[in-house]
């Protein structure tokens, strides 16, 4: 079989960082002459980029691995991502998996696949290990492209295994980041997402996170920048001032995890409720419509009804447009695993449903604020009826009908109405 005919499929679970790393692998294989096909289609190689942040993530990852092997019998199945770090030996013992590649060596998967097809014996442990070695994304499974500036975490929250599966915090040299951004823009991307595991803790020589954002914003071109998930570390005036730049989108995914100080302390989070509140208030004092989204964990050991009510109150107070609600999931090797007062699964499920209802009400209220206003929309899709869809600068979904425009272009849209329910809520507008 010639190299041109070799087909490769990808499936990604979990975070934006995983999505970026898959996109970089897609570009790498595409440039090498492989044909990238949809996951549901037959392929010679299937790469599953797993997540292990919760028990549900583990189950989803296991199901996808089984599906990949079942649909592509006799093909190569490569499992990578955080589950590959967390359950390496267990996965290596499964006949349906050809190779298990940890996060450190993920960027070298093509080297492994090439060697396999050339009849060489190459063990994943002998691959190059560099978490910043990924190719610049030019062929993406998404319309926007992430820029990885950092990996790993040193916080050791009591519920989290990220330091175990991603390693300690490490920052990418700023000149490499700028080069990556320039190549990505040259490949036609109009929206960049600054990503990593704990990006607010970026540290390289004398440069900090604000320096990275500022340097990216200073690059010439017609593009905008988003900041992905961020810890509420109490950024100062300089961080706030960065959002005055027209290229920086007015949206932050700021991780709260709980509205209760008692629970935050047990989680070993690096802030209290008041610090989180002060960050949101400072932003909203300048930009009342600034979009905050967040993560909240329900049913953490020791969380009582009062603690949970404080989380519900937080959703109401901060008017989050979206809440990633997680039922607490016991992770082996974490301190929370050994804590007393584990919350029954039934209670976690009930609280999760309440939180979801509250979150959906807040989302509707937030999106309604934009009716009568304008958004600059980056078009991601155009359907056969001529409806264009994408996201405005506040990271709100927008649809509008228009002829003669193409994907990956910016358009000023006046919002006229809101349609749909819950997660499918979308703003509808018309071209200005």
VMD Tcl script that draws the C-alpha trace (Angstrom):
set ca {
  {0.00 0.00 0.00}
  {1.49 3.37 -1.00}
  {1.90 6.14 1.53}
  {-0.65 8.29 -0.36}
  {-3.32 5.65 0.19}
  {-2.79 5.31 3.92}
  {-5.75 6.64 5.83}
  {-5.63 7.97 9.36}
  {-8.51 8.93 11.69}
  {-8.46 10.82 14.99}
  {-10.76 11.03 18.00}
  {-10.22 13.55 20.80}
  {-11.71 13.55 24.28}
  {-11.36 16.15 26.98}
  {-9.81 19.58 27.09}
  {-8.89 22.27 24.58}
  {-5.21 21.38 25.00}
  {-5.96 17.85 23.77}
  {-7.88 19.32 20.83}
  {-4.94 21.52 19.91}
  {-2.49 18.60 20.10}
  {-4.75 16.48 17.87}
  {-4.95 19.35 15.35}
  {-1.15 19.55 15.32}
  {-0.94 15.78 14.68}
  {-3.53 16.08 11.89}
  {-1.32 18.73 10.22}
  {1.79 16.58 10.67}
  {0.23 13.48 9.07}
  {-1.44 15.53 6.31}
  {1.89 17.13 5.33}
  {3.50 13.67 5.27}
  {0.99 12.44 2.67}
  {-1.50 10.54 4.81}
  {-5.21 10.93 4.05}
  {-7.07 12.20 7.11}
  {-10.54 10.62 7.27}
  {-13.49 10.86 9.62}
  {-13.40 8.67 12.73}
  {-16.45 6.71 11.56}
  {-14.75 5.81 8.25}
  {-12.35 2.89 7.73}
  {-8.71 3.80 8.36}
  {-5.29 2.15 8.42}
  {-4.41 4.04 11.61}
  {-6.67 5.38 14.36}
  {-5.30 7.74 17.00}
  {-7.41 8.12 20.17}
  {-6.39 11.12 22.31}
  {-7.88 10.23 25.70}
  {-8.98 12.06 28.84}
  {-8.89 10.74 32.41}
  {-10.04 13.72 34.49}
  {-13.14 11.87 35.82}
  {-14.52 8.32 35.94}
  {-16.91 9.31 33.14}
  {-13.90 10.43 31.05}
  {-12.26 7.06 31.61}
  {-15.42 5.24 30.53}
  {-15.81 7.40 27.41}
  {-12.15 6.84 26.51}
  {-12.51 3.05 26.95}
  {-15.64 3.03 24.77}
  {-13.95 5.02 21.99}
  {-10.87 2.75 22.05}
  {-13.13 -0.32 21.71}
  {-15.08 1.36 18.90}
  {-11.86 2.25 17.04}
  {-10.60 -1.34 17.27}
  {-13.98 -2.85 16.34}
  {-14.48 -0.62 13.29}
  {-10.92 -1.02 12.02}
  {-9.99 -4.65 12.61}
  {-6.41 -5.34 11.61}
  {-5.56 -1.63 11.62}
  {-3.14 0.18 13.92}
  {-4.76 1.67 17.05}
  {-2.65 4.27 18.87}
  {-3.83 5.42 22.29}
  {-2.39 8.62 23.72}
  {-3.43 11.43 26.10}
  {-3.89 11.51 29.85}
  {-5.42 8.04 30.19}
  {-2.29 6.67 28.49}
  {-0.28 8.14 31.35}
  {-2.68 7.12 34.10}
  {-3.28 3.50 32.99}
  {-0.24 2.82 30.79}
  {0.45 -0.79 31.78}
  {-3.23 -1.78 31.73}
  {-3.67 -0.35 28.22}
  {-0.43 -1.91 26.95}
  {-1.81 -5.31 27.98}
  {-4.82 -5.00 25.62}
  {-4.50 -6.80 22.27}
  {-6.79 -4.33 20.51}
  {-4.28 -1.50 21.14}
  {-1.14 -1.43 18.98}
  {0.75 1.37 20.77}
  {0.32 3.41 23.94}
  {2.06 6.81 23.77}
  {2.29 9.10 26.81}
  {1.73 12.86 26.72}
  {5.44 13.64 26.73}
  {5.95 11.74 23.46}
  {2.59 12.50 21.83}
  {4.12 14.93 19.30}
  {6.26 12.08 17.88}
  {3.39 9.73 16.98}
  {4.01 10.09 13.23}
  {7.59 8.87 13.76}
  {6.13 5.75 15.40}
  {3.53 5.17 12.66}
  {6.07 5.70 9.84}
  {8.45 3.20 11.46}
  {5.64 0.65 11.82}
  {4.77 0.84 8.11}
  {8.46 0.62 7.21}
  {8.71 -2.66 9.12}
  {10.90 -1.19 11.87}
  {10.48 -2.06 15.53}
  {10.24 1.17 17.50}
  {8.95 1.25 21.07}
  {7.03 4.39 22.14}
  {9.48 4.87 25.03}
  {12.23 5.51 22.44}
  {10.35 8.41 20.82}
  {11.50 12.00 21.29}
  {9.97 13.50 24.43}
  {9.09 17.19 24.09}
  {5.68 18.61 25.00}
  {6.26 21.65 22.73}
  {7.40 19.72 19.64}
  {4.00 19.82 17.90}
  {3.73 20.99 14.28}
  {2.12 24.34 13.47}
  {-1.53 23.67 12.72}
  {-2.45 24.19 9.07}
  {-5.05 21.44 8.54}
  {-7.40 21.58 11.48}
  {-10.51 19.75 12.64}
  {-11.61 23.20 13.94}
  {-11.89 26.72 12.51}
  {-9.83 28.37 15.23}
  {-6.34 27.31 16.26}
  {-4.84 27.02 19.73}
  {-1.39 28.26 20.67}
  {0.19 26.10 23.36}
  {2.31 28.21 25.72}
  {2.59 25.95 28.76}
  {2.07 22.39 30.03}
  {1.81 20.68 33.41}
  {0.77 22.04 36.82}
  {2.34 22.48 40.27}
  {-0.85 23.26 42.20}
  {-1.73 19.72 43.39}
  {-5.41 20.36 44.11}
  {-6.68 17.52 46.27}
  {-9.13 16.23 43.61}
  {-6.83 16.42 40.59}
  {-4.42 14.01 38.88}
  {-3.22 16.46 36.22}
  {0.28 16.85 37.80}
  {0.57 13.05 37.58}
  {-0.57 12.69 33.95}
  {0.76 15.99 32.53}
  {3.77 16.47 34.79}
  {5.11 19.56 36.55}
  {4.63 23.03 35.09}
  {6.86 23.92 32.14}
  {6.68 27.04 29.95}
  {7.46 27.39 26.26}
  {10.10 29.99 25.33}
  {8.44 33.21 24.14}
  {10.34 33.40 20.80}
  {9.01 29.91 19.93}
  {5.46 31.01 20.78}
  {5.71 34.08 18.54}
  {7.11 32.00 15.69}
  {4.24 29.52 16.14}
  {1.68 32.36 16.06}
  {3.15 33.84 12.87}
  {3.11 30.45 11.11}
  {-0.46 29.80 12.26}
  {-1.64 33.20 10.98}
  {0.20 32.59 7.70}
  {-1.85 29.37 7.40}
  {-5.01 31.48 7.37}
  {-6.40 31.20 10.90}
  {-8.28 34.27 12.14}
  {-8.79 33.27 15.77}
  {-6.11 32.06 18.18}
  {-6.76 30.50 21.58}
  {-3.94 30.74 24.13}
  {-3.90 27.36 25.84}
  {-2.03 25.13 28.30}
  {-2.74 23.39 31.60}
  {-2.19 26.37 33.93}
  {-1.39 29.26 31.58}
  {-1.60 31.98 34.24}
  {1.55 30.55 35.81}
  {3.60 31.01 32.63}
  {7.23 31.77 33.50}
  {10.15 31.93 31.08}
  {13.23 34.01 31.92}
  {11.74 37.35 33.05}
  {8.51 36.92 31.06}
  {5.12 36.22 32.60}
  {1.66 35.48 31.22}
  {0.78 39.12 30.53}
  {3.99 39.48 28.47}
  {2.96 36.54 26.27}
  {-0.53 37.93 25.63}
  {0.85 41.40 24.89}
  {3.48 40.06 22.48}
  {0.83 38.07 20.56}
  {-1.52 41.07 20.36}
  {1.32 43.21 18.95}
  {1.73 40.93 15.91}
  {0.23 42.64 12.84}
  {-2.75 41.06 11.08}
  {-6.53 40.67 10.98}
  {-7.14 38.18 13.78}
  {-8.43 37.97 17.32}
  {-7.20 36.24 20.45}
  {-9.01 34.29 23.14}
  {-7.65 33.10 26.47}
  {-8.65 29.55 27.41}
  {-9.23 28.20 30.91}
  {-7.55 30.31 33.61}
  {-7.06 29.99 37.36}
  {-8.28 32.99 39.40}
  {-4.85 34.00 40.64}
  {-5.77 37.63 41.18}
  {-4.31 39.32 38.15}
  {-3.50 43.01 38.48}
  {-4.22 46.15 36.48}
  {-1.89 45.16 33.67}
  {-3.93 42.05 32.85}
  {-7.15 44.05 32.96}
  {-5.67 46.71 30.63}
  {-4.82 44.07 28.01}
  {-8.54 43.67 27.30}
  {-8.67 47.25 26.00}
  {-6.88 45.89 22.92}
  {-9.43 45.33 20.11}
  {-7.90 41.94 19.21}
  {-8.44 40.42 22.68}
  {-11.90 38.85 23.04}
  {-13.92 39.89 26.15}
  {-14.36 36.38 27.52}
  {-12.63 34.34 30.24}
  {-13.19 30.79 31.39}
  {-12.33 31.39 35.05}
  {-12.37 28.20 37.16}
  {-14.35 28.64 40.39}
  {-14.93 24.92 41.30}
  {-17.07 25.77 44.37}
  {-18.89 28.76 45.85}
  {-17.99 27.63 49.38}
  {-14.74 28.73 51.03}
  {-14.86 25.63 53.21}
  {-14.89 23.40 50.12}
  {-12.27 25.51 48.29}
  {-9.96 25.03 51.27}
  {-10.50 21.24 51.23}
  {-9.82 21.27 47.48}
  {-6.58 23.18 48.17}
  {-7.47 25.88 45.68}
  {-5.18 28.93 45.66}
  {-7.92 31.55 46.19}
  {-11.07 32.20 48.17}
  {-14.51 33.32 47.04}
  {-13.76 36.99 47.73}
  {-10.75 36.98 45.41}
  {-12.78 35.40 42.61}
  {-15.54 37.96 43.21}
  {-13.11 40.89 43.07}
  {-11.74 39.74 39.67}
  {-15.24 39.48 38.15}
  {-16.33 42.83 39.64}
  {-13.25 44.66 38.31}
  {-13.88 43.39 34.79}
  {-17.63 44.04 34.83}
  {-17.06 47.57 36.19}
  {-15.29 48.36 32.91}
  {-17.18 45.98 30.56}
  {-20.67 45.12 31.95}
  {-21.23 42.47 29.24}
  {-17.86 40.73 29.76}
  {-18.48 36.98 29.42}
  {-17.39 34.71 32.24}
  {-17.76 30.93 31.97}
  {-16.59 28.53 34.68}
  {-16.13 25.01 36.06}
  {-18.00 23.85 39.18}
  {-17.60 20.52 40.98}
  {-20.60 19.19 42.91}
  {-20.47 16.55 45.62}
  {-16.87 17.10 46.73}
  {-16.16 15.24 50.01}
  {-17.70 17.19 52.89}
  {-19.93 19.38 50.67}
  {-23.22 19.87 52.55}
  {-26.44 21.51 51.37}
  {-25.27 24.94 52.51}
  {-22.00 24.61 50.56}
  {-23.90 23.55 47.47}
  {-26.35 26.45 47.85}
  {-23.36 28.81 47.84}
  {-22.33 27.38 44.46}
  {-25.86 27.97 43.11}
  {-25.73 31.53 44.49}
  {-22.41 32.09 42.71}
  {-23.95 31.15 39.35}
  {-26.69 33.69 40.00}
  {-24.34 36.41 41.27}
  {-21.77 36.17 38.47}
  {-24.21 35.50 35.63}
  {-22.02 32.88 33.98}
  {-23.05 32.24 30.38}
  {-21.98 28.62 30.72}
  {-21.04 26.29 33.57}
  {-19.11 23.06 33.07}
  {-20.70 21.08 35.90}
  {-18.75 18.06 37.11}
  {-19.90 15.48 39.61}
  {-16.91 14.85 41.90}
  {-15.10 11.74 40.74}
  {-12.66 9.83 42.98}
  {-9.19 9.77 41.38}
  {-6.75 7.20 42.75}
  {-3.62 8.69 44.24}
  {-5.23 12.04 45.15}
  {-5.70 13.32 48.69}
  {-9.46 13.66 48.19}
  {-9.65 9.88 47.69}
  {-8.72 9.43 51.37}
  {-11.11 12.11 52.69}
  {-14.06 11.20 54.88}
  {-17.62 12.42 54.21}
  {-17.77 11.16 50.62}
  {-21.08 12.38 49.13}
  {-23.50 9.64 47.89}
  {-23.83 9.34 44.10}
  {-27.58 10.00 44.27}
  {-26.99 13.34 45.99}
  {-24.30 14.30 43.45}
  {-26.68 13.52 40.57}
  {-29.46 15.60 42.11}
  {-27.16 18.58 42.76}
  {-25.72 18.32 39.25}
  {-29.23 18.56 37.75}
  {-30.06 21.61 39.90}
  {-26.83 23.29 38.90}
  {-27.50 22.57 35.23}
  {-30.98 24.15 35.47}
  {-29.57 27.22 37.18}
  {-26.78 27.49 34.62}
  {-29.21 27.26 31.69}
  {-31.37 30.05 33.16}
  {-28.30 32.27 33.51}
  {-27.17 31.45 29.96}
  {-30.52 32.53 28.55}
  {-30.44 35.77 30.57}
  {-26.89 36.53 29.45}
  {-27.55 35.90 25.74}
  {-30.76 37.99 25.86}
  {-28.63 41.02 26.75}
  {-27.21 41.06 23.21}
  {-30.55 41.44 21.40}
  {-30.37 44.87 19.77}
  {-26.56 44.97 20.01}
  {-23.87 44.05 17.45}
  {-21.31 41.24 17.41}
  {-18.31 40.69 15.17}
  {-18.82 37.10 14.04}
  {-16.14 34.80 12.68}
  {-18.04 32.52 10.28}
  {-17.37 28.83 10.96}
  {-20.12 27.15 8.88}
  {-22.52 27.99 6.07}
  {-25.38 25.54 5.51}
  {-27.17 24.73 2.26}
  {-29.95 27.21 3.05}
  {-27.41 30.04 3.27}
  {-27.37 30.37 7.07}
  {-23.94 31.37 8.35}
  {-22.96 30.53 11.94}
  {-20.05 31.31 14.20}
  {-19.14 33.09 17.42}
  {-19.15 36.77 18.29}
  {-16.30 38.38 20.20}
  {-18.05 37.62 23.53}
  {-17.97 33.90 22.65}
  {-21.71 33.85 21.98}
  {-23.14 31.68 19.15}
  {-24.66 33.70 16.29}
  {-26.55 32.75 13.11}
  {-27.40 35.04 10.21}
  {-28.60 34.56 6.65}
  {-26.61 36.13 3.84}
  {-25.43 35.40 0.30}
  {-21.93 35.52 -1.11}
  {-19.76 35.25 1.99}
  {-17.23 32.56 2.83}
  {-16.08 30.75 5.95}
  {-13.26 32.13 8.11}
  {-14.28 35.76 7.54}
  {-15.35 38.45 10.05}
  {-18.76 40.12 9.73}
  {-20.56 42.73 11.85}
  {-23.98 41.35 12.75}
  {-26.85 43.12 14.51}
  {-28.63 40.72 16.86}
  {-32.43 40.63 16.41}
  {-33.60 37.60 18.42}
  {-32.77 34.49 20.42}
  {-33.80 30.97 19.38}
  {-33.52 27.42 20.71}
  {-33.40 25.96 24.20}
  {-30.69 25.24 26.79}
  {-27.40 24.24 25.12}
  {-28.75 24.95 21.64}
  {-29.61 28.60 22.45}
  {-28.35 30.79 19.61}
  {-28.50 34.50 18.79}
  {-30.00 35.34 15.40}
  {-29.06 38.49 13.53}
  {-28.65 40.30 10.25}
  {-25.63 41.72 8.49}
  {-25.02 45.40 9.26}
}
mol new
graphics top color blue
foreach p $ca { graphics top sphere $p radius 0.5 }
foreach p [lrange $ca 0 end-1] q [lrange $ca 1 end] { graphics top cylinder $p $q radius 0.2 }
display resetview
